[in-house]
C-alpha cells in the first residue's frame, strides 16, 4: 500500500475554490432591463392582460428604461396581474414597488427600471400613455 497523499496548499485552495463556485452558482442573477421587460410582458399575457405594449424609453427618460402598458378587464384580474408581477420580481431577486389600487383603474408597478402600467379600459383611453410617449420605440405589442 502506498502512503497517503499529504494535504497540500493546492488541495486546500481547490476546496476553497469549489466552495466559492458553489456559492456563486446559488446566487440568482437578475435579468437585464430588456430581459426583465420581456419577462413581465409574458407574465401579464399569461394572466390575460390585454393590448400589452412594451416601450423602450432608454435615452428618453431618466426615471425608467421601459414601460409595459396593459389593460385588465376588471379589478380582480388587475390584482392577479399585480401579484404575478410581484412574484416574478421576487423570483428574479428584485423588489416590485406598487402605486395605486385596482379600484382606481390605474396601478403602476416599478421593477428595476421597468415601469408596468395596468389600466382599466376607461383609464387607458383617458390617459393615453402611448400617445404621450409616441417618440419611444415600440418593442412588442400583444393584442
N, C-alpha and C positions, 0 to 999 in steps of 0.2 A: 504494500500500500504506500502511496506517495504521501508526502507531507501536505497538510492543509495549506491552502494559499493564504498568505498573510493579508490582513486588512490594510489596504494602502490608501493614500490620499486620493488617488484617481478613482478608486471604487467608491469612496465616501462622496466625492464630487459628483459622480454619476448618480448616486442615490439622491442627492440634493436636487440635481438637475431633473430627475424623474418626478420628484415631489412638486417642483415648480411647474413642470409641464402639466401634471395632473391638476394643479390649482388653476392654471391658465385655461385648461380645457373646460373647467366647470364654469368659468366666467361667461355670462351672456354678453355677446357683443351687440350693442344697439344698432339697428339698421340706419343707413344713411337717410338723409331727408327725402329723396325721391323714393327710395325703397319703403320707407315708413308711410309716405303718402299713398303709394300703391297698395300697401297692406291695409290701410284704413279704408280706401275705396272698396277693396274686396270685402272687408268686414261689413260695411254699410250695404253693399249689394247683397251679401249673404243674408242680411236681416231685412231685406225687401225695401230698402231705401230706394226712392225713385229719382229719375233725372239727376244722376250723380255726375258732377263736373269736378275735374281736378285742374286747377290753375297754377301755373308757375309764376311766382312773384319775385324770384331772385333778381336782384338789381333794381326792383321797383319799390320795395318796401323794406324798412329796417326791422319791422316787428314780426315778420313771418316770411318763410320761403315759399310756402304752398298754401293754397286754400282748397279745401274739399267742400263743395256745396251740394246739399241733398235735400230732398223733400220726404217727409214722413206723413203717412195718411192720417195718423191720429196720435194722441198723447201717449198712449200705451206703447205704440210702436217706436215713438221717439225715445221713450225711456229705455226700451230694449236696445236700441242702437247705441245710446249713450253708455249703457252698461257694457256692451260688446266692445266699444272703442276703448273704454277704460281697462277692460280685461286684456285686450290686445296690447295696450301700452305696458301694462304690468308684466306681461309675458316677455316683452322686449327689454325689460329692465328700466322702463321710463314711467313718469307720472303724467297723468292727464289732469288738466285743470278745467273745470266747467264753470260757465256763467249762464244764468238764465234758467228757466224752468219750462218743461214741456207745455204747460197750460198757457204760457205766453206766446207760443208759436215760433219761438226762435231760441235755440240753445247753441252756444259757442263752446267748443271743446278744443283746448290747445294742448298739443303733444309735441314737444321738442321742435318747434319751428313750423309745425303743420297745424293750421287752424281749420277745424271742421265746423261748418255752419249747417245746423239742422233746422229746417223750416217747415212750418205748415204751408200748404199751398198758398193761402191768402197772404201770409207774411213774406213768402218768397217773391210773390208778384209785387208786393208793396215796396220791398227794399231793393229788389233787382240788382243784386251784387254783381252779376255777370256784366251788366251794362256799366256799372260803376268801375269795374276792373277790366274793361274791354281791351285795354292795352296789354294785359297779361296773356301769356301764351297758354292756350288750352291744350292740356296734355292728354286728357281722357274725358270722354263723355259716354255715359251709360244711360240709355233711355229706359 
